Amino acid sequence: MIQGDQESIVYGCIKDSSSLTGGSERRRVNREAILALPGADEWPFLCRDMFSTPTIKVKQSQYQTDVIHFGASYRAVEYEWDLWIQKFEELLRSMYWVSATVHLETELSGTHSFTWEAAGLYHEPGCGDMQVRCEWTQEGRVSM
């Protein structure tokens, strides 16, 4: 890394319950929401290449949670963090999910964890009911 550059790492997951009615339809809607993202986006970007989605057809198993995970490295994304969060919440509005977590690791201000939880059993596409909580951790200390 070039001296003076501040690297930020963003990673996390979006969880949905596959045990709820319409599991394969829910997976299809979520997959389409991810695929609708641009291949590359303007700063601060949120693009489909940073996401991994479960297959649409999943064999019956003991697992009841679909996990879509994501991650990317940025140059000092914390300075444009409000825009990144806005784009992420736009994506969440178009998906089925139970909870979502984003971790932001920064060189200067530690690690921040953001958690969204559906107001009911799950969030439906187009529904605006989302609750977010932020937790900041630095050198073993936790703040809320």
Disulfide bonds with the S-S distance in Angstrom:
none
